[in-house]
């Protein structure tokens, strides 16, 4: 495995150091724990960091309350720690703050080690908690932009869509292909990774940002369209010989492959598809059973392509690349 230092690692290292130095400078006991809390609160997105911070604050406050009652009322004995945790952990889980169990257990052990509960010590522990959480939240204000990576995924997915459609077009024309189908499995992985990245972008916005949501919506659309592609491939490969309608569809697919991008609608190609469908209705009926089966398969394929285009028809498009789209003939699909 390649050795790599990521931005989250850097923030954790710097944040823990700052927390410990700040808590030590202000003269608090158990100042090292501030660094631990900072590391635990630094998450992959801003929303996750905020949630983790809230969980730890809530869990630590409950830990202080439980420690004050159990140790002062019963005794400062290791056996009491076990009893305390039997009640404390289910309480924290019930309040949906389970991420704070580890850090709050450290607070419990601080009270046990101190052997006494005073207002000064409670203030000390609260200060450590808020220093650790505060530094983590400040460190997580910066999140590196994922736009470049997302756009790379978008381009690779679209390139694979084009390749697949061109292979379909080729098969419909000549009835044969030496395509290995590697784009199929590759596209599945690309879409899954792209969705995760675009979801991280959404999670890094405290205020709803429609532009950032478009990325995630776009990849969800591509996922649905790809399901249709996977569904029609066996139908296409079942066509044993070429017919005139197949060549017309091949021309349509080839043209469509040249206009795959994050544009706003697919109305241009839906209109062409409708025109082609009307042309089919005016053609002679099939003369043999084989021709009938081929044309039936092609009709099914056309219907699926209509669904493929309808999925993206109402998509607003990613405006950052509008200039590129305007240079292309027709609209994106």
C-alpha positions as CSV (number, residue, x, y, z in Angstrom):
1,X,0.0,0.0,0.0
2,X,1.3,3.5,-0.9
3,X,2.3,5.7,2.0
4,X,0.2,8.9,1.8
5,X,-0.5,11.8,4.2
6,X,-4.0,13.2,3.5
7,X,-5.5,16.5,4.5
8,X,-7.6,14.9,7.3
9,X,-4.4,13.4,8.8
10,X,-2.7,16.8,8.7
11,X,-5.7,18.6,10.3
12,X,-5.8,15.9,13.0
13,X,-2.1,16.3,13.8
14,X,-2.1,20.1,13.8
15,X,-5.5,20.3,15.6
16,X,-4.4,17.9,18.4
17,X,-1.2,19.8,18.9
18,X,-3.1,23.2,19.1
19,X,-5.7,21.7,21.5
20,X,-3.1,20.3,23.9
21,X,-1.0,23.4,23.8
22,X,-4.0,25.7,24.4
23,X,-5.4,23.6,27.3
24,X,-1.9,23.4,28.8
25,X,-1.3,27.1,28.4
26,X,-4.6,27.9,30.2
27,X,-3.6,25.6,33.1
28,X,-6.2,22.9,32.8
29,X,-5.6,19.4,34.2
30,X,-5.7,16.4,31.9
31,X,-5.0,18.7,29.0
32,X,-3.8,15.9,26.8
33,X,-7.4,14.7,26.5
34,X,-8.3,17.9,24.5
35,X,-6.1,16.6,21.7
36,X,-7.9,13.2,21.7
37,X,-11.3,14.9,21.5
38,X,-10.0,17.0,18.5
39,X,-8.9,14.0,16.6
40,X,-12.2,12.2,17.2
41,X,-14.2,15.2,16.1
42,X,-12.3,15.8,12.8
43,X,-14.4,14.0,10.2
44,X,-14.5,13.7,6.4
45,X,-17.3,16.3,6.0
46,X,-18.4,19.4,7.9
47,X,-21.8,18.0,8.8
48,X,-20.3,14.8,10.1
49,X,-17.8,16.8,12.1
50,X,-20.6,18.9,13.6
51,X,-22.6,15.8,14.4
52,X,-19.6,14.1,16.0
53,X,-18.9,17.2,18.0
54,X,-22.4,17.4,19.3
55,X,-22.4,13.7,20.2
56,X,-19.2,14.1,22.2
57,X,-20.4,17.2,24.0
58,X,-23.7,15.5,25.0
59,X,-22.1,12.3,26.0
60,X,-19.4,14.0,28.0
61,X,-22.0,16.1,29.9
62,X,-23.9,12.9,30.7
63,X,-20.6,11.3,31.8
64,X,-20.0,14.2,34.2
65,X,-23.5,13.8,35.7
66,X,-23.2,10.0,36.0
67,X,-19.7,10.3,37.5
68,X,-20.9,12.8,40.1
69,X,-23.7,10.5,41.2
70,X,-22.1,7.1,41.1
71,X,-18.7,7.9,42.5
72,X,-19.9,10.3,45.2
73,X,-22.9,8.2,46.3
74,X,-21.4,4.7,46.0
75,X,-17.6,4.8,46.0
76,X,-14.4,5.4,44.0
77,X,-13.8,1.8,43.2
78,X,-13.1,0.0,39.9
79,X,-16.2,-2.1,40.4
80,X,-18.3,1.1,40.4
81,X,-16.9,2.0,36.9
82,X,-18.4,-1.2,35.5
83,X,-21.8,-0.4,37.1
84,X,-21.7,3.1,35.8
85,X,-21.0,2.0,32.3
86,X,-23.8,-0.5,32.4
87,X,-26.2,2.5,32.8
88,X,-24.2,5.1,31.0
89,X,-23.7,3.4,27.6
90,X,-27.4,2.5,27.0
91,X,-28.4,6.1,28.0
92,X,-26.0,7.6,25.4
93,X,-27.1,5.1,22.7
94,X,-30.8,5.9,23.5
95,X,-30.0,9.6,23.0
96,X,-28.3,8.8,19.7
97,X,-24.9,10.1,20.8
98,X,-23.1,6.8,20.6
99,X,-20.1,8.3,18.8
100,X,-19.3,10.1,22.1
101,X,-18.9,6.9,24.2
102,X,-15.1,6.7,23.9
103,X,-14.3,10.3,24.7
104,X,-16.8,10.4,27.5
105,X,-15.4,7.3,29.0
106,X,-12.1,9.1,29.3
107,X,-13.9,11.9,31.2
108,X,-15.3,9.2,33.6
109,X,-11.8,7.9,34.2
110,X,-10.7,11.4,35.0
111,X,-13.2,11.7,37.8
112,X,-12.3,8.3,39.1
113,X,-8.6,9.2,39.1
114,X,-9.3,12.6,40.8
115,X,-11.2,10.9,43.6
116,X,-13.4,13.9,44.2
117,X,-16.1,15.9,42.4
118,X,-15.8,19.7,42.7
119,X,-17.2,22.6,40.7
120,X,-13.6,23.4,39.8
121,X,-12.9,20.0,38.4
122,X,-16.2,19.9,36.5
123,X,-15.3,23.3,34.9
124,X,-11.9,21.8,34.1
125,X,-13.4,18.8,32.2
126,X,-16.0,21.0,30.4
127,X,-13.2,23.3,29.3
128,X,-11.1,20.4,27.9
129,X,-14.2,19.2,26.0
130,X,-15.0,22.6,24.5
131,X,-11.4,23.3,23.6
132,X,-11.0,19.9,21.8
133,X,-14.4,20.3,20.0
134,X,-13.8,24.0,19.2
135,X,-10.4,23.4,17.6
136,X,-11.8,20.5,15.6
137,X,-14.7,22.6,14.2
138,X,-12.3,25.4,13.3
139,X,-10.0,23.0,11.5
140,X,-12.9,21.5,9.6
141,X,-13.9,24.9,8.3
142,X,-11.6,24.2,5.4
143,X,-12.4,21.4,3.1
144,X,-10.5,20.9,-0.1
145,X,-12.5,21.3,-3.3
146,X,-13.6,18.0,-4.9
147,X,-14.8,19.7,-8.1
148,X,-11.8,18.6,-10.2
149,X,-12.2,14.9,-9.1
150,X,-15.9,15.0,-9.7
151,X,-15.5,16.5,-13.2
152,X,-13.0,13.8,-14.0
153,X,-15.4,11.1,-13.0
154,X,-18.1,12.8,-15.0
155,X,-15.9,12.9,-18.1
156,X,-14.9,9.2,-17.7
157,X,-18.5,8.1,-17.2
158,X,-19.6,10.0,-20.3
159,X,-16.7,8.6,-22.3
160,X,-17.8,5.1,-21.3
161,X,-21.4,5.8,-22.3
162,X,-20.2,7.0,-25.7
163,X,-18.1,3.8,-26.2
164,X,-21.0,1.5,-25.2
165,X,-23.4,3.3,-27.5
166,X,-20.9,3.2,-30.4
167,X,-20.5,-0.5,-29.9
168,X,-24.3,-1.0,-29.9
169,X,-24.4,1.1,-33.1
170,X,-21.7,-1.1,-34.7
171,X,-23.5,-4.3,-33.7
172,X,-26.8,-3.1,-35.1
173,X,-25.1,-2.4,-38.5
174,X,-22.9,-5.4,-39.0
175,X,-24.4,-7.9,-36.5
176,X,-21.0,-8.6,-35.0
177,X,-18.5,-7.1,-32.5
178,X,-15.3,-8.0,-30.8
179,X,-16.0,-5.7,-27.9
180,X,-14.8,-7.0,-24.5
181,X,-17.3,-5.1,-22.5
182,X,-14.8,-3.7,-20.0
183,X,-16.7,-0.3,-19.9
184,X,-19.6,-2.0,-18.2
185,X,-17.9,-3.0,-14.9
186,X,-15.7,0.1,-15.1
187,X,-18.8,2.4,-15.3
188,X,-20.4,0.8,-12.3
189,X,-17.4,1.6,-10.2
190,X,-17.1,5.1,-11.6
191,X,-20.7,5.9,-10.8
192,X,-20.5,4.6,-7.2
193,X,-17.3,6.6,-6.5
194,X,-18.7,9.7,-8.1
195,X,-21.9,9.5,-6.0
196,X,-19.8,9.2,-2.8
197,X,-17.7,12.2,-3.8
198,X,-20.7,14.4,-4.8
199,X,-22.5,13.4,-1.5
200,X,-19.4,14.6,0.4
201,X,-19.8,18.0,-1.4
202,X,-23.4,18.2,-0.2
203,X,-22.3,17.2,3.4
204,X,-19.8,20.1,3.4
205,X,-22.5,22.7,3.0
206,X,-24.3,23.9,6.1
207,X,-26.6,26.0,3.9
208,X,-28.4,24.2,1.1
209,X,-26.6,24.9,-2.2
210,X,-28.5,23.9,-5.3
211,X,-25.4,24.0,-7.5
212,X,-23.6,21.4,-5.3
213,X,-26.8,19.2,-5.2
214,X,-26.7,19.0,-9.0
215,X,-23.6,16.9,-9.0
216,X,-25.2,14.2,-6.9
217,X,-28.5,14.4,-8.9
218,X,-26.5,14.1,-12.1
219,X,-24.7,10.9,-11.1
220,X,-28.0,9.4,-9.8
221,X,-29.5,10.1,-13.3
222,X,-26.5,8.4,-14.9
223,X,-27.0,5.4,-12.6
224,X,-30.6,5.1,-13.7
225,X,-29.6,5.5,-17.3
226,X,-26.9,2.9,-17.0
227,X,-29.4,0.4,-15.6
228,X,-31.3,0.8,-18.8
229,X,-28.1,0.2,-20.8
230,X,-27.4,-3.0,-18.9
231,X,-31.0,-4.1,-19.6
232,X,-30.9,-3.5,-23.3
233,X,-27.5,-5.1,-24.0
234,X,-28.8,-8.7,-24.0
235,X,-31.6,-7.6,-26.3
236,X,-29.2,-6.1,-28.8
237,X,-26.9,-9.1,-28.8
238,X,-29.9,-11.4,-29.4
239,X,-30.4,-9.8,-32.8
240,X,-29.0,-12.3,-35.2
241,X,-29.2,-10.3,-38.5
242,X,-29.5,-6.7,-39.7
243,X,-32.7,-5.0,-41.0
244,X,-33.3,-1.5,-42.3
245,X,-34.8,-0.4,-39.0
246,X,-31.7,-1.6,-37.2
247,X,-29.5,0.6,-39.4
248,X,-31.8,3.6,-38.8
249,X,-31.5,3.0,-35.0
250,X,-27.7,2.6,-35.4
251,X,-27.5,6.1,-37.0
252,X,-29.6,7.5,-34.2
253,X,-27.5,5.9,-31.5
254,X,-24.3,7.0,-33.1
255,X,-25.5,10.6,-33.2
256,X,-26.7,10.4,-29.6
257,X,-23.3,9.1,-28.5
258,X,-21.7,12.2,-29.8
259,X,-23.9,14.4,-27.6
260,X,-23.5,12.8,-24.2
261,X,-22.7,15.6,-21.6
262,X,-24.2,17.2,-18.5
263,X,-26.6,19.4,-20.6
264,X,-30.0,20.3,-19.4
265,X,-32.5,18.3,-21.5
266,X,-32.8,15.5,-24.0
267,X,-35.8,17.0,-26.0
268,X,-33.8,17.2,-29.2
269,X,-33.3,13.4,-29.3
270,X,-36.8,12.6,-28.0
271,X,-38.2,14.4,-31.0
272,X,-35.9,12.5,-33.4
273,X,-36.9,9.3,-31.7
274,X,-40.6,10.1,-32.2
275,X,-40.0,10.8,-35.9
276,X,-38.1,7.5,-36.3
277,X,-40.9,5.7,-34.5
278,X,-43.5,7.1,-36.9
279,X,-41.3,6.1,-39.9
280,X,-41.3,2.5,-38.6
281,X,-45.1,2.5,-38.5
282,X,-45.2,3.4,-42.2
283,X,-42.8,0.6,-43.3
284,X,-43.9,-2.7,-44.7
285,X,-44.8,-5.5,-42.2
286,X,-42.1,-8.2,-41.6
287,X,-42.2,-11.0,-44.1
288,X,-40.6,-13.8,-42.0
289,X,-40.8,-14.9,-38.4
290,X,-37.1,-14.0,-38.0
291,X,-37.6,-10.5,-39.3
292,X,-40.6,-10.1,-37.0
293,X,-38.5,-11.2,-33.9
294,X,-35.7,-8.8,-34.9
295,X,-38.1,-5.8,-35.4
296,X,-39.8,-6.6,-32.1
297,X,-36.5,-6.6,-30.3
298,X,-35.6,-3.3,-32.0
299,X,-38.9,-1.8,-31.0
300,X,-38.3,-2.8,-27.4
301,X,-34.8,-1.2,-27.7
302,X,-36.4,2.1,-29.0
303,X,-38.8,2.2,-26.0
304,X,-36.0,1.7,-23.6
305,X,-34.0,4.5,-25.2
306,X,-37.0,6.7,-24.8
307,X,-37.0,6.0,-21.1
308,X,-33.2,6.6,-21.1
309,X,-33.8,10.1,-22.5
310,X,-36.9,10.9,-20.3
311,X,-34.8,10.3,-17.2
312,X,-32.6,13.3,-18.0
313,X,-35.2,15.5,-19.7
314,X,-36.0,17.6,-16.7
315,X,-32.4,17.9,-15.4
316,X,-31.3,21.6,-15.2
317,X,-27.7,20.8,-16.2
318,X,-24.5,21.8,-14.6
319,X,-24.1,25.5,-15.4
320,X,-20.3,25.6,-15.0
321,X,-19.9,23.9,-18.3
322,X,-22.8,25.6,-20.2
323,X,-20.4,27.3,-22.6
324,X,-19.1,23.8,-23.7
325,X,-22.7,22.5,-24.3
326,X,-23.7,25.5,-26.4
327,X,-21.0,24.7,-28.9
328,X,-22.4,21.3,-29.4
329,X,-25.3,20.5,-31.8
330,X,-28.5,19.6,-30.1
331,X,-28.9,19.0,-26.3
332,X,-27.3,16.7,-23.8
333,X,-28.6,13.2,-23.1
